Amino acid sequence: MKPPPFEYFAPTDLTQAIDLLSGSDNARILAGGQSLMAMLNMRYVFPDRIVDLNHISELDFIREHTDAIAIGAMTRQRTLQRSPEIAASLPVIPKALRHVGHFQTRNRGTLGGSLCQLDPSAELPAIAMAYDATVVAAGPQGHRDIPFAQFPVTYMTSALALDEVLIAVRFLPWRGKVGTGFSEFSRRHGDFAVAGAIALLEGSEQSTIRRASLTLFGIAEAPKRARNVEEMLVGHRPTQELIDRASKLCIAHATLEDAFGSAEYRGYVAAAMASIALREAIAELERQ
């Protein structure tokens, strides 16, 4: 199939991009294009204007700060997967990116593109949720920060205004004695995940869990923090019995139903993935 007709613009700075978005009520941003191009060809979207961000070099960066790591929206997924800074401070990212499409798509796909697409099965939005990330948006009124917990509005719809551009994401690394785990199930490698889980655990000197983050994806309209599971884990020693109890609580978080599975099915898959992710995080803790 062929895409519908549209105007194409390739601005070289952020101001130009915002002006182009402001001049249309039906513009779409092109980042990596791994989702948008397919949607255009299948005529799922009908924009009258495409604004290509690939010539705005200021949106491609990884910067370490005292308590956060800022990543530009146009940073390629392959860059994140290979970055030693990311591996040291945000180790879930390279773990997860092995499951994102194939290396050809990761060479083009961007952090900002994945977050704005907000596919329920996507790994990078789930990572942003797990790390309590903050999205930085730029528009005609200037810059604003959006906590990622408030970024998804509904299915594949973000809190960005029509004339705003996602320019960066700030992640909050976990320091100290920390274990991380990632697991997802898909029918074949590179496919969208049926369900997945991300676990972050901080250990105490008493060998108990001091802090926990458990994020489920593929099971609802947006990635979801299992807050009740996190609260149950904190203060306890990590045992198989605790993992089993925690995993069972994940079943009730599933609400998404589609051609690939019912909510009940996705809930049981999410519970299995949570168990695997928690065991991986605990194993990392025990090696420290």
Secondary structure, DSSP 8 states (H G I E B T S, - for coil): ------EEE--SSHHHHHHHHHT-SSEEEESS-TTHHHHHHTTS---SEEEE-TT-GGG--EEE-SS-EEEETT-BHHHHHH-HHHHHH-THHHHHHTTSS-HHHHHH-BHHHHHHH--TT-HHHHHHHHTT-EEEEEETTEEEEEEGGGSEEETTEES--TT-EEEEEEE----SSEEEEEEEE-SSTTS--SEEEEEEEEE-TTSSEEEEEEEEESSSSS-EE-HHHHHHHTTS---HHHHHHHHHHTGGG----BTTB-HHHHHHHHHHHHHHHHHHHHHHHHT-
